[in-house]
Amino acid sequence: GENVEQHPSTLSVQEGDSAVIKCTYSDSASNYFPWYKQELGKRPQLIIDIRSNVGEKKDQRIAVTLNKTAKHFSLHITETQPEDSAVYFCAARIGMEYSGGGADGLTFGKGTHLIIQP
Amino acid sequence: NAGVTQTPKFRVLKTGQSMTLLCAQDMNHEYMYWYRQDPGMGLRLIHYSVGEGTTAKGEVPDGYNVSRLKKQNFLLGLESAAPSQTSVYFCASQKRRGRGNQPQHFGDGTRLSIL
């Protein structure tokens, strides 16, 4: 099955600086890569996703890049703010239609605790 | 617009007891999922369903059963709870994929403690 590695496990940056979180995946059949933000005691919230037919996607201060050859993707947050403090999870999914076998859910990384220092 | 609703929000069980977690979605999504989240482990897929009456195993299915009798509901059962099942359980739903992947929408979670 798919395996997703996420680094670093903890990231501390000064307010206003940029933060980068990196993930690698193992299965070349994966073609969908979402990023979730989870605040303490809350549900994971989708913040951005990318499909394997594009290399980069941007939404205001957040961007995601994908390198299919190297099987890694990264989350970039610019001009960080205190409200960006949370745990961020990357995930990957194999893009096959359900055929009666194999997981069709997301495989998550173990998370990065992002701390924004004032 | 409720989205994905999980009940109960908290529960404490004794080892060996049974219980059912309920997930309900009002978005008419075909796919539904149960994940568990443990400290330092991220979310792991327990079981999932791609339609009414169908279920399939995920990464960590042992000790759990599921049922999808109605499209809007996905039930997760623990027949004989064990301390190792202490976790936060998240349900998610997703629109059936067409030409592109669809995002998963999560509920607020159920915090379950097994003593």
Chai-1 contact restraints between the chains, C-beta under 6 A:
chainA,res_idxA,chainB,res_idxB,connection_type,confidence,min_distance_angstrom,max_distance_angstrom,comment,restraint_id
A,Y32,B,N101,contact,1.0,0.0,6.0,A-B,restraint_1
A,R43,B,F106,contact,1.0,0.0,6.0,A-B,restraint_2
A,R43,B,D108,contact,1.0,0.0,6.0,A-B,restraint_3
A,R43,B,G109,contact,1.0,0.0,6.0,A-B,restraint_4
A,P44,B,F106,contact,1.0,0.0,6.0,A-B,restraint_5
A,L46,B,P103,contact,1.0,0.0,6.0,A-B,restraint_6
A,R51,B,N101,contact,1.0,0.0,6.0,A-B,restraint_7
A,F89,B,G42,contact,1.0,0.0,6.0,A-B,restraint_8
A,Y98,B,V50,contact,1.0,0.0,6.0,A-B,restraint_9
A,A103,B,L45,contact,1.0,0.0,6.0,A-B,restraint_10
A,A103,B,G58,contact,1.0,0.0,6.0,A-B,restraint_11
A,G105,B,Y33,contact,1.0,0.0,6.0,A-B,restraint_12
A,G105,B,L45,contact,1.0,0.0,6.0,A-B,restraint_13
A,G105,B,Y48,contact,1.0,0.0,6.0,A-B,restraint_14
A,G105,B,G58,contact,1.0,0.0,6.0,A-B,restraint_15
A,F108,B,G42,contact,1.0,0.0,6.0,A-B,restraint_16
A,F108,B,L43,contact,1.0,0.0,6.0,A-B,restraint_17
A,G109,B,G42,contact,1.0,0.0,6.0,A-B,restraint_18
A,K110,B,G42,contact,1.0,0.0,6.0,A-B,restraint_19
A,G111,B,G42,contact,1.0,0.0,6.0,A-B,restraint_20
